[in-house]
Amino acid sequence: MDNTFPDLYEASIAELQDGLGKGHFTSVDLVNAYLARIEEVNFKGPELRAVIETNPSALKQAKDLDSERKTSGARGPLHGIPILIKDNIATEHSEGMNTTAGSYALLGSVVPRDATVAAKLRAAGAIILGKTTLSEWANYRGKVPSGFCGRNGQSTSPYVPLGNPSGSSSGSGIATAVGLAAGSLGTETDGSIVSPSNNCNLVGMKPTVGLTSRAGVIPISSHQDSIGPMCRSVADAAVVLAAIVGRDPLDEYTLAQPAVVPDYIQALKPDGLKGVRLGVPRNVFAQGDETIVAAFNATLDVIRGLGATVVDPADIPGWKADSDREDEHVVLRGDFKVDVEKYISGLVEVPTGVKNLADLIDFNTQHAEQELVEPYWNDQSIFIEAQAGSQNQEYHDALAADYELGRGGIDGVLKAHNLDALVMPTEHASTPPAIAAYPIITVPLGFLPAETLLDEAKPTRSKGPNKPFGISFFGTAYTEFQLLQYAYAYEQATHARLKQKAYPEAIPKTQLVDVVGKFTSREEI
C-alpha cells in the first residue's frame, strides 16, 4: 500500500486527513470505500453483523464537506472523516437512521435531536457513517450472549471465527478492528467500551462520567453511563475524545467537569511513562486467565523500562475479586427503570406505543419471534428484575456503598502509595472505575497462543487461537489526559495491535485505490 492510499485496515485519522488535505482522495471516496468494506463482511462472507444500518445521507454530507474543504479549509482533524456510532446514540431522524438500542420496540421512533456527542462529531466535521450493533439495550435486557440484538442478530469477533466480540459496544469494536470506519463511539456502564475493545484488539476509553454528555443516549444508569472512543490507536482515541467532551445543559452531570478541558493531543508523548508511579491492584484480578496474567506480568518490565515505578501489589481496599457486586446491581436496576422511561418520554413519536419498562417487557413477550429468540437469546430477566426495583433506601445505601468502595478504594490506594494511576489486565478492570464513575483506557497487550483450543460455539466461542487481550490504565476523576499519556507511551513501545491480524475472511479487500475517481454515488458501486 503506497503512501497515497493508506491501508484502510489500519489507516489512522491523521493519515486519512493528510491524504484528504493533499487531494489524493476525497471524503466521498472514503465513504464509498468504507461502505463497500461494510458490504463485504457485514451480512456476507463471515457475516460479522457489526453494522445495523448505514447513513443514507453520508455521501451527500461527504460531498458538502469536500466542497467546504476547498472553499474554507478543514475544520480540524475530523473534517470529512467517517465515524460509526453505537445504535443507542441518537441521530437526527430526518437523516434516515434509527436509534433503537438494537430493539424492535424503538424501531421508527423519532428522536427530538442528535445526541450531544453526535452533534459534536458533526460540528468537528466528522461524517456519521452508520449505526453499529450492540448487545441489545446495552446488555441490560437479560442473560443473552454478547453482541446479540433483535434487529441485527448475533455479531461475532473478527479474530476468532464465531468468537465472542464482547459488549455491549460489540459492533463498534468489530467494525473498527477491521477498518469499516476510521473510528467509532461506544458507551459504557461497566465494561461496555473496554471489554469489546479488549476482545477486538483496540484502544477504548471510558471517560469520567459527566465528561461526555449522555443527552440523547439510550440509558442504563445516570450514575455510571459514559460515552467514549473506540479506535485503532491512542492518537485516534485522543482526537475523537477531544471532539465530544464538554459541558451540556441537557446533562447536568457535565456541569461538574473542569471549566477548561485539556488539549488531549498534547498527551501523546513517547516518554509519557517516565517518572510515573503505577500500582497493580492484584486483588481485583485474582481470578484472571493464567496466559493473560503471565503476559501482563512480563509487560510490567516494559513499563519499568520506560521509566515508570511499579508498585506491586497495590490492592484496592475492601475489594473482593469474586464479589457479585450486588450493590451495583441494585443501583443499575433502580436507575434503568427511571432513566429509560425518561428517555422514551422525550421522544417525538414511538410507533410501537411503548412508554416504560413494563411496556418493553410486554413488547418482547408479544414479539418473541423477533426479540426472545430460541435457543440462546430468549431471556429478559434483567428487565424483569429492574421492573421490580425502585429508588428506595436500599438503592441509596447501595449507591453510597458503591462510591465508598469505588471512589474510596481507588483514591485510597492512589494516596497510600503516592500513585498516578493503576494498571492491570483489561479482562477484570472495568468494575472499580465503573462504580466510581472514574475513567479507564485499554490498549492492546497480546493474543492467546495459536495452539489455544477452539471452544464450542454456543452460539459464540469464549476462547480460541489469537483471541486478543488488553492492558488497562485507570485513575481518579478527570485524569483522561494522564491516562492517554501513559497508554500512548506504552503503545508506542509495544505496537501489540499489528502482531496479529483478524482472520483472513474477516478482512475486507476494498481499498481506496478501488474507488478513487470511479464512483460518484453509492448506486454506482
C-alpha positions in Angstrom: 0.0 0.0 0.0 1.7 3.2 -1.1 1.5 6.4 0.9 -1.0 7.9 -1.4 -3.7 5.4 -0.3 -3.3 4.2 3.3 -4.4 0.7 4.1 -7.9 1.1 5.4 -7.5 -1.8 7.8 -5.2 0.3 9.9 -5.3 3.8 8.5 -5.0 6.5 11.2 -7.2 9.6 11.3 -4.0 11.7 10.8 -3.1 9.6 7.7 -6.6 10.0 6.2 -6.6 13.7 7.0 -3.2 14.1 5.3 -4.5 12.3 2.2 -7.6 14.5 2.1 -5.6 17.6 2.5 -3.2 16.7 -0.3 -6.1 15.8 -2.6 -5.1 12.2 -3.0 -8.7 11.2 -2.3 -11.9 12.8 -1.1 -14.3 12.2 1.7 -16.7 10.9 -0.9 -14.0 8.3 -1.8 -13.6 7.4 1.8 -17.4 6.9 2.3 -17.6 4.8 -0.8 -14.7 2.7 0.3 -15.9 2.1 3.8 -19.5 1.3 2.6 -18.0 -1.3 0.2 -16.0 -2.8 3.0 -19.1 -3.0 5.2 -20.9 -4.7 2.3 -18.2 -7.3 2.0 -18.2 -8.6 5.6 -21.3 -7.4 7.4 -24.0 -9.7 6.1 -21.9 -11.6 3.5 -18.8 -13.7 3.9 -18.1 -14.1 7.6 -21.3 -12.3 8.5 -19.8 -10.2 11.3 -23.0 -8.2 11.7 -21.1 -5.2 13.0 -23.3 -2.5 11.5 -27.1 -2.3 11.8 -27.6 0.4 9.2 -25.6 2.9 7.2 -26.4 6.6 6.8 -28.3 7.3 3.6 -27.1 10.9 3.8 -23.4 10.1 4.2 -22.4 10.6 0.6 -24.2 14.0 0.4 -22.5 15.1 3.7 -19.2 13.9 2.4 -19.6 15.9 -0.8 -20.6 19.0 1.2 -17.5 18.6 3.4 -15.3 18.2 0.4 -16.6 21.4 -1.0 -16.2 23.2 2.3 -12.5 22.0 2.4 -11.9 23.5 -1.0 -13.5 26.9 -0.1 -12.6 27.4 3.5 -10.2 24.7 4.6 -10.6 21.9 7.1 -12.4 22.5 10.4 -9.9 20.3 12.2 -8.6 16.7 12.4 -12.0 15.1 12.0 -13.1 17.1 8.9 -14.6 14.6 6.3 -13.6 11.5 8.4 -16.2 8.7 8.6 -17.1 7.5 12.1 -19.5 4.8 13.2 -21.6 5.2 16.4 -23.5 2.8 18.5 -27.2 2.3 18.0 -28.1 3.8 21.4 -26.8 7.2 20.4 -29.5 9.4 18.7 -29.1 10.8 15.3 -31.5 13.3 13.7 -34.4 11.3 12.4 -34.7 13.2 9.1 -31.2 12.0 8.2 -32.7 8.5 7.8 -31.3 6.3 10.6 -33.0 4.7 13.6 -31.9 4.9 17.2 -33.1 1.7 18.9 -30.6 0.1 21.2 -31.0 -2.9 18.9 -34.6 -3.4 19.8 -37.7 -3.6 17.6 -39.5 -1.8 20.4 -38.0 1.5 19.4 -37.8 0.9 15.6 -39.2 4.0 13.8 -39.1 6.1 17.0 -38.5 9.8 16.3 -35.8 11.4 18.4 -36.0 15.2 19.1 -32.5 15.9 18.0 -29.0 14.5 17.6 -27.4 13.2 20.8 -25.0 15.9 22.0 -22.0 13.7 21.2 -23.3 13.1 17.7 -23.8 16.8 17.2 -20.3 17.5 18.4 -18.9 15.0 16.0 -20.7 16.7 13.1 -19.6 20.1 14.3 -16.0 18.8 14.2 -16.6 17.8 10.5 -17.0 14.1 11.0 -19.4 12.0 8.9 -21.6 9.7 10.9 -21.3 6.7 8.6 -23.8 4.5 10.3 -25.0 2.7 13.5 -23.2 -0.2 15.0 -24.8 -3.2 16.6 -24.7 -3.8 20.3 -25.8 -6.2 22.9 -29.5 -5.3 23.0 -30.3 -2.5 25.5 -26.6 -2.2 26.1 -26.6 -5.8 27.6 -29.3 -4.9 30.1 -32.2 -7.0 28.9 -31.3 -10.4 30.2 -28.7 -13.2 30.2 -28.1 -13.2 26.5 -24.8 -13.8 24.5 -22.8 -10.5 24.0 -23.3 -9.0 20.6 -26.9 -10.1 20.0 -29.8 -7.8 19.4 -33.2 -8.4 17.9 -32.7 -6.1 14.9 -29.3 -7.4 13.8 -28.9 -10.9 15.2 -25.7 -12.3 16.6 -22.5 -10.4 15.8 -19.1 -12.2 16.1 -15.4 -11.5 16.6 -13.1 -10.7 13.6 -10.3 -12.5 15.4 -11.9 -15.9 16.3 -14.4 -17.3 13.9 -17.8 -17.2 15.7 -15.9 -15.7 18.6 -17.5 -13.7 21.4 -16.9 -10.0 20.4 -17.9 -9.0 24.0 -20.2 -6.0 24.5 -22.2 -4.1 24.8 -20.4 -1.9 22.2 -19.9 -5.0 20.1 -20.3 -3.6 16.6 -18.1 -0.5 17.3 -15.4 -3.0 18.3 -15.8 -5.3 15.4 -16.1 -2.6 12.8 -13.2 -0.5 13.9 -10.9 -3.6 14.3 -11.1 -4.4 10.5 -11.4 -0.9 9.2 -15.1 -0.4 8.4 -14.6 3.3 9.5 -11.9 5.5 10.8 -13.1 5.0 14.4 -16.2 4.7 16.5 -18.1 5.7 19.6 -19.2 3.2 22.2 -21.0 3.6 25.6 -20.1 2.1 28.9 -21.9 1.4 32.1 -19.5 -1.3 33.3 -17.1 -2.7 30.7 -19.1 -1.9 27.5 -16.3 0.0 25.9 -13.2 -1.6 27.3 -14.4 -5.2 27.1 -15.2 -5.2 23.3 -12.0 -3.2 22.8 -10.2 -5.9 24.7 -11.7 -8.7 22.5 -11.3 -6.7 19.3 -7.7 -5.6 19.8 -8.5 -1.9 20.1 -7.8 1.2 22.2 -11.0 2.1 24.1 -11.6 4.8 26.6 -14.5 5.3 29.0 -14.2 8.9 30.3 -15.2 10.1 33.7 -19.0 10.1 34.0 -20.0 13.6 33.0 -17.0 14.5 30.8 -19.1 13.5 27.7 -22.8 14.3 27.6 -25.3 11.4 27.7 -28.2 13.6 26.4 -29.8 11.7 23.6 -28.2 8.4 24.5 -30.5 5.5 25.5 -29.5 5.0 29.1 -28.9 2.3 31.7 -27.7 4.4 34.6 -27.2 8.1 35.1 -24.6 7.3 37.7 -22.4 5.1 35.5 -23.1 5.7 31.8 -20.4 7.3 29.7 -19.6 7.7 26.0 -16.1 7.3 24.6 -14.0 6.5 21.6 -13.1 3.0 20.3 -10.2 3.4 17.9 -7.1 1.6 16.5 -4.6 3.8 18.2 -4.3 6.1 21.2 -3.8 9.1 18.9 -7.1 8.4 17.2 -8.8 8.0 20.5 -7.5 11.4 21.7 -8.7 13.1 18.6 -12.2 11.6 18.9 -12.4 12.3 22.6 -11.4 15.9 22.1 -14.4 16.4 19.8 -17.0 15.0 22.1 -16.2 16.4 25.6 -17.7 19.5 27.2 -20.5 20.9 29.3 -24.0 20.4 28.2 -27.1 21.9 29.9 -29.0 18.8 28.8 -26.9 16.6 31.1 -26.4 18.1 34.5 -23.5 15.7 35.3 -21.4 17.5 32.7 -21.7 20.8 34.6 -19.3 19.4 37.2 -16.4 18.9 34.8 -13.4 21.4 34.8 -14.2 24.7 33.1 -11.2 24.1 30.7 -10.8 20.8 29.1 -7.1 19.8 28.3 -5.8 19.5 24.8 -5.7 15.7 24.7 -3.4 15.7 21.6 -0.6 17.1 23.9 -0.8 13.9 25.9 0.7 11.9 23.1 4.3 11.8 24.4 6.5 8.7 23.7 8.2 9.3 27.1 4.9 9.7 28.9 5.7 6.9 31.4 9.0 8.5 32.6 8.8 9.3 36.3 5.2 7.9 36.6 4.1 5.8 39.6 1.7 2.9 38.8 0.1 0.4 41.1 -1.1 -3.1 40.4 -4.3 -4.0 42.2 -3.8 -7.8 42.3 -6.8 -8.4 44.4 -9.1 -7.2 41.5 -7.8 -9.9 39.1 -7.0 -12.8 41.4 -9.2 -15.0 39.2 -7.5 -13.9 35.9 -6.7 -16.1 33.0 -3.2 -17.6 33.5 -1.9 -16.8 30.0 -3.2 -13.2 30.2 -1.8 -12.6 33.7 1.6 -14.0 32.6 1.7 -11.7 29.6 0.7 -8.8 31.9 3.4 -9.6 34.4 6.0 -9.7 31.6 4.9 -6.4 30.2 5.4 -4.7 33.6 9.1 -4.9 32.8 8.5 -3.0 29.6 6.6 -0.3 31.7 9.5 -0.2 34.1 11.9 0.1 31.2 10.0 3.2 30.1 10.9 4.9 33.3 7.8 4.1 35.5 7.9 2.9 39.0 5.5 -0.1 39.5 4.2 -0.7 43.0 3.1 -4.4 43.0 0.8 -5.2 44.7 -1.2 -2.0 45.3 -4.6 -3.6 46.3 -7.9 -1.7 46.3 -9.0 -1.7 50.0 -12.1 -3.9 50.6 -12.2 -5.3 47.1 -13.1 -9.0 46.6 -12.4 -10.4 43.1 -15.2 -12.9 43.4 -17.8 -10.4 44.6 -21.1 -10.5 42.8 -21.3 -6.7 43.2 -24.9 -6.7 44.4 -24.7 -3.0 45.4 -24.0 -2.2 41.7 -26.9 -4.3 40.5 -29.3 -2.5 43.0 -28.2 0.9 41.6 -28.5 -0.1 38.0 -31.9 -1.6 38.5 -33.2 1.5 40.2 -31.6 3.8 37.6 -32.7 1.9 34.5 -36.4 1.8 35.3 -36.4 5.6 35.9 -33.9 6.6 33.2 -35.4 4.6 30.3 -38.9 5.9 31.0 -37.4 9.4 31.0 -35.7 8.8 27.6 -38.8 7.4 26.0 -40.9 10.3 27.3 -38.6 12.7 25.4 -39.2 11.0 22.0 -41.3 12.8 19.5 -43.0 9.6 18.3 -42.9 6.0 19.3 -44.8 3.8 16.7 -44.9 0.8 19.0 -46.5 2.8 21.8 -44.1 1.7 24.5 -43.8 4.2 27.3 -41.9 2.5 30.1 -40.1 -0.7 31.2 -43.3 -2.6 31.8 -44.3 -1.9 28.2 -40.9 -3.1 26.9 -41.2 -6.4 28.8 -44.7 -6.8 27.3 -43.5 -5.9 23.8 -40.8 -8.5 24.0 -43.3 -11.2 25.1 -45.7 -10.2 22.3 -42.9 -10.2 19.7 -40.9 -13.2 21.0 -40.1 -14.4 17.4 -38.1 -11.1 16.9 -36.8 -10.5 20.4 -36.8 -13.6 22.6 -35.3 -15.9 20.0 -34.7 -19.5 20.9 -32.5 -21.2 22.0 -29.8 -18.7 23.1 -31.5 -15.2 23.1 -34.8 -15.7 24.9 -34.1 -14.1 28.3 -35.2 -10.8 29.7 -34.6 -11.5 33.3 -32.7 -8.2 33.9 -35.7 -6.2 32.6 -38.0 -8.1 35.0 -35.7 -7.6 38.0 -35.3 -3.9 37.1 -39.1 -3.5 36.9 -39.3 -4.8 40.5 -36.5 -2.4 41.6 -37.0 1.1 43.0 -35.1 4.1 44.2 -35.8 3.3 47.8 -33.5 3.3 50.9 -31.8 0.1 49.7 -31.0 1.9 46.5 -29.5 4.9 48.2 -27.5 2.8 50.6 -26.2 0.7 47.6 -25.1 3.9 45.8 -23.2 5.1 48.8 -21.6 1.7 49.2 -20.5 1.7 45.6 -19.0 5.2 45.9 -17.2 4.2 49.1 -15.7 1.0 47.5 -15.0 2.5 44.1 -14.0 6.1 44.8 -12.8 5.5 48.3 -10.9 2.4 47.1 -9.2 3.9 44.0 -8.4 7.2 45.6 -7.3 5.5 48.8 -4.8 3.2 47.1 -3.5 6.1 44.9 -2.9 8.2 48.0 -1.5 5.4 50.2 1.2 4.6 47.6 1.6 8.1 46.1 0.4 6.6 42.7 -0.6 8.4 39.5 -2.8 5.5 38.3 -3.5 1.8 38.4 -2.6 -0.8 35.8 -4.0 -4.3 35.3 -5.3 -6.8 32.6 -8.4 -5.4 30.9 -10.5 -8.5 31.3 -11.2 -7.7 35.0 -10.5 -4.0 35.1 -13.9 -2.3 34.4 -15.8 -2.5 37.6 -13.7 -0.4 40.1 -13.8 2.6 37.8 -17.4 1.8 36.8 -18.9 2.1 40.3 -16.6 5.1 41.0 -17.6 6.9 37.7 -13.9 7.2 37.0 -12.0 7.0 33.7 -10.3 3.9 32.2 -8.4 3.2 28.9 -7.5 -0.1 27.4 -4.6 -0.7 24.9 -3.8 -4.0 23.1 -1.4 -6.2 25.1 -1.3 -9.6 23.3 -3.1 -12.6 21.9 -3.9 -16.1 23.1 -1.4 -18.7 21.7 -2.0 -20.2 18.3 -2.4 -23.6 20.0 -5.3 -22.5 22.2 -8.2 -24.9 21.8 -11.2 -23.5 19.9 -14.2 -23.5 22.3 -17.5 -24.8 21.1 -19.7 -22.1 19.7 -22.8 -21.7 21.9 -23.6 -19.6 19.9 -20.2 -17.8 20.2 -16.9 -19.1 21.4 -15.4 -17.6 24.6 -11.9 -18.6 23.6 -9.8 -19.5 20.5 -6.4 -19.1 18.9 -5.3 -15.5 18.5 -8.0 -14.0 20.7 -6.8 -10.5 21.6 -6.5 -9.1 25.2 -5.5 -5.7 26.5 -4.0 -3.8 29.4 -5.9 -1.0 31.2 -4.8 2.1 33.0 -7.3 3.8 35.3 -7.3 6.5 38.0 -9.3 9.2 39.7 -11.8 11.6 38.1 -10.9 13.7 35.1 -7.4 12.2 34.6 -8.1 11.3 30.9 -5.1 13.4 29.8 -2.7 11.4 32.0 -4.2 8.1 31.1 -3.9 8.9 27.4 -0.3 9.8 28.1 0.5 6.5 29.8 -1.4 4.5 27.2 0.4 6.2 24.3 3.8 5.7 25.7 3.0 2.0 26.3 1.5 1.6 22.8 4.4 3.2 21.1 6.9 0.9 22.9 5.0 -2.3 22.2 2.9 -1.9 19.0 1.0 -5.0 20.0 -2.1 -4.4 17.8 -0.5 -5.4 14.5 1.3 -8.5 15.8 -1.8 -10.4 14.8 -4.5 -9.5 12.2 -8.1 -10.6 12.1 -8.8 -14.0 10.4 -8.5 -13.7 6.6 -12.2 -13.9 5.7 -13.0 -11.1 8.2 -10.7 -8.6 6.5 -12.4 -6.6 3.7 -10.5 -6.3 0.5 -11.8 -3.0 -0.8 -9.2 -0.2 -0.6 -9.2 3.5 -1.7 -7.4 2.6 -4.9 -10.5 0.6 -5.9 -12.9 3.6 -5.6 -10.9 6.8 -6.2 -12.3 8.6 -9.2 -14.6 5.7 -10.1 -17.8 6.4 -8.2 -20.0 9.5 -7.6 -22.8 7.7 -5.8 -23.4 4.6 -3.8 -25.6 3.2 -6.6 -22.6 3.0 -8.9 -20.6 0.7 -6.7 
